[in-house]
């Protein structure tokens, strides 16, 4: 991955909203390898594709436990991208499991809106597929696949947003990849591997 393409992907992967963004500042606490309340695991390496490069426990770093954990994985070619994982409850005591609750739909719409705000031009982000149910790792998520073009470089970036309710928490995954090097089928397979590794 060239430095310019990586920079473009990482620019898409950062948002001002707490559910997606990492906090500024250097005093951050790493998230543990297992999320205690859900049992989700966050391995440092998943197969040959994913390598964990950053994790944050927002409760310990910012005294905001409702924001949960944020993790960033670099994804090897052919995807050549970034996967952002968030597990959080937003301060709610009860979140239905699965992808078809009103709460999950609202959270999905909020995250999709945040992603839209990252696109510098109104027509720069287009829905390719969805929103619809998908089942990476055998778990039901609400998913959408998007495409954008970085105006300054004309690099095409594809991404998938997947959101579900998991053991009284929201689990969101935002996978971005270089659209010139892989197709959505490869992305779906990689997303499946990541969810499978976290839930096994």
Secondary structure as a PSIPRED ss2 file (coil, helix, strand):
# PSIPRED VFORMAT (PSIPRED V4.0)

   1 X C   1.000  0.000  0.000
   2 X C   1.000  0.000  0.000
   3 X H   0.000  1.000  0.000
   4 X H   0.000  1.000  0.000
   5 X H   0.000  1.000  0.000
   6 X H   0.000  1.000  0.000
   7 X H   0.000  1.000  0.000
   8 X H   0.000  1.000  0.000
   9 X H   0.000  1.000  0.000
  10 X H   0.000  1.000  0.000
  11 X H   0.000  1.000  0.000
  12 X H   0.000  1.000  0.000
  13 X C   1.000  0.000  0.000
  14 X C   1.000  0.000  0.000
  15 X C   1.000  0.000  0.000
  16 X C   1.000  0.000  0.000
  17 X C   1.000  0.000  0.000
  18 X C   1.000  0.000  0.000
  19 X C   1.000  0.000  0.000
  20 X C   1.000  0.000  0.000
  21 X C   1.000  0.000  0.000
  22 X C   1.000  0.000  0.000
  23 X C   1.000  0.000  0.000
  24 X C   1.000  0.000  0.000
  25 X C   1.000  0.000  0.000
  26 X C   1.000  0.000  0.000
  27 X C   1.000  0.000  0.000
  28 X C   1.000  0.000  0.000
  29 X C   1.000  0.000  0.000
  30 X C   1.000  0.000  0.000
  31 X C   1.000  0.000  0.000
  32 X C   1.000  0.000  0.000
  33 X C   1.000  0.000  0.000
  34 X E   0.000  0.000  1.000
  35 X C   1.000  0.000  0.000
  36 X C   1.000  0.000  0.000
  37 X C   1.000  0.000  0.000
  38 X C   1.000  0.000  0.000
  39 X C   1.000  0.000  0.000
  40 X C   1.000  0.000  0.000
  41 X E   0.000  0.000  1.000
  42 X C   1.000  0.000  0.000
  43 X C   1.000  0.000  0.000
  44 X C   1.000  0.000  0.000
  45 X E   0.000  0.000  1.000
  46 X E   0.000  0.000  1.000
  47 X C   1.000  0.000  0.000
  48 X C   1.000  0.000  0.000
  49 X C   1.000  0.000  0.000
  50 X E   0.000  0.000  1.000
  51 X E   0.000  0.000  1.000
  52 X E   0.000  0.000  1.000
  53 X E   0.000  0.000  1.000
  54 X E   0.000  0.000  1.000
  55 X E   0.000  0.000  1.000
  56 X E   0.000  0.000  1.000
  57 X E   0.000  0.000  1.000
  58 X H   0.000  1.000  0.000
  59 X H   0.000  1.000  0.000
  60 X H   0.000  1.000  0.000
  61 X H   0.000  1.000  0.000
  62 X H   0.000  1.000  0.000
  63 X C   1.000  0.000  0.000
  64 X C   1.000  0.000  0.000
  65 X H   0.000  1.000  0.000
  66 X H   0.000  1.000  0.000
  67 X H   0.000  1.000  0.000
  68 X C   1.000  0.000  0.000
  69 X E   0.000  0.000  1.000
  70 X E   0.000  0.000  1.000
  71 X E   0.000  0.000  1.000
  72 X E   0.000  0.000  1.000
  73 X E   0.000  0.000  1.000
  74 X E   0.000  0.000  1.000
  75 X E   0.000  0.000  1.000
  76 X C   1.000  0.000  0.000
  77 X C   1.000  0.000  0.000
  78 X C   1.000  0.000  0.000
  79 X C   1.000  0.000  0.000
  80 X C   1.000  0.000  0.000
  81 X E   0.000  0.000  1.000
  82 X E   0.000  0.000  1.000
  83 X E   0.000  0.000  1.000
  84 X E   0.000  0.000  1.000
  85 X E   0.000  0.000  1.000
  86 X E   0.000  0.000  1.000
  87 X E   0.000  0.000  1.000
  88 X E   0.000  0.000  1.000
  89 X C   1.000  0.000  0.000
  90 X C   1.000  0.000  0.000
  91 X C   1.000  0.000  0.000
  92 X C   1.000  0.000  0.000
  93 X C   1.000  0.000  0.000
  94 X C   1.000  0.000  0.000
  95 X C   1.000  0.000  0.000
  96 X C   1.000  0.000  0.000
  97 X C   1.000  0.000  0.000
  98 X E   0.000  0.000  1.000
  99 X C   1.000  0.000  0.000
 100 X C   1.000  0.000  0.000
 101 X C   1.000  0.000  0.000
 102 X H   0.000  1.000  0.000
 103 X H   0.000  1.000  0.000
 104 X H   0.000  1.000  0.000
 105 X H   0.000  1.000  0.000
 106 X H   0.000  1.000  0.000
 107 X H   0.000  1.000  0.000
 108 X H   0.000  1.000  0.000
 109 X H   0.000  1.000  0.000
 110 X H   0.000  1.000  0.000
 111 X H   0.000  1.000  0.000
 112 X H   0.000  1.000  0.000
 113 X H   0.000  1.000  0.000
 114 X H   0.000  1.000  0.000
 115 X H   0.000  1.000  0.000
 116 X H   0.000  1.000  0.000
 117 X H   0.000  1.000  0.000
 118 X C   1.000  0.000  0.000
 119 X C   1.000  0.000  0.000
 120 X C   1.000  0.000  0.000
 121 X C   1.000  0.000  0.000
 122 X C   1.000  0.000  0.000
 123 X C   1.000  0.000  0.000
 124 X C   1.000  0.000  0.000
 125 X E   0.000  0.000  1.000
 126 X E   0.000  0.000  1.000
 127 X E   0.000  0.000  1.000
 128 X E   0.000  0.000  1.000
 129 X E   0.000  0.000  1.000
 130 X E   0.000  0.000  1.000
 131 X E   0.000  0.000  1.000
 132 X E   0.000  0.000  1.000
 133 X E   0.000  0.000  1.000
 134 X E   0.000  0.000  1.000
 135 X C   1.000  0.000  0.000
 136 X H   0.000  1.000  0.000
 137 X H   0.000  1.000  0.000
 138 X H   0.000  1.000  0.000
 139 X C   1.000  0.000  0.000
 140 X C   1.000  0.000  0.000
 141 X E   0.000  0.000  1.000
 142 X E   0.000  0.000  1.000
 143 X E   0.000  0.000  1.000
 144 X E   0.000  0.000  1.000
 145 X E   0.000  0.000  1.000
 146 X E   0.000  0.000  1.000
 147 X E   0.000  0.000  1.000
 148 X E   0.000  0.000  1.000
 149 X E   0.000  0.000  1.000
 150 X E   0.000  0.000  1.000
 151 X C   1.000  0.000  0.000
 152 X C   1.000  0.000  0.000
 153 X C   1.000  0.000  0.000
 154 X C   1.000  0.000  0.000
 155 X E   0.000  0.000  1.000
 156 X E   0.000  0.000  1.000
 157 X E   0.000  0.000  1.000
 158 X E   0.000  0.000  1.000
 159 X E   0.000  0.000  1.000
 160 X E   0.000  0.000  1.000
 161 X E   0.000  0.000  1.000
 162 X E   0.000  0.000  1.000
 163 X E   0.000  0.000  1.000
 164 X E   0.000  0.000  1.000
 165 X E   0.000  0.000  1.000
 166 X C   1.000  0.000  0.000
 167 X C   1.000  0.000  0.000
 168 X C   1.000  0.000  0.000
 169 X C   1.000  0.000  0.000
 170 X E   0.000  0.000  1.000
 171 X E   0.000  0.000  1.000
 172 X E   0.000  0.000  1.000
 173 X E   0.000  0.000  1.000
 174 X E   0.000  0.000  1.000
 175 X E   0.000  0.000  1.000
 176 X E   0.000  0.000  1.000
 177 X E   0.000  0.000  1.000
 178 X E   0.000  0.000  1.000
 179 X C   1.000  0.000  0.000
 180 X C   1.000  0.000  0.000
 181 X C   1.000  0.000  0.000
 182 X C   1.000  0.000  0.000
 183 X C   1.000  0.000  0.000
 184 X H   0.000  1.000  0.000
 185 X H   0.000  1.000  0.000
 186 X H   0.000  1.000  0.000
 187 X H   0.000  1.000  0.000
 188 X H   0.000  1.000  0.000
 189 X H   0.000  1.000  0.000
 190 X H   0.000  1.000  0.000
 191 X H   0.000  1.000  0.000
 192 X H   0.000  1.000  0.000
 193 X H   0.000  1.000  0.000
 194 X H   0.000  1.000  0.000
 195 X H   0.000  1.000  0.000
 196 X H   0.000  1.000  0.000
 197 X H   0.000  1.000  0.000
 198 X H   0.000  1.000  0.000
 199 X H   0.000  1.000  0.000
 200 X C   1.000  0.000  0.000
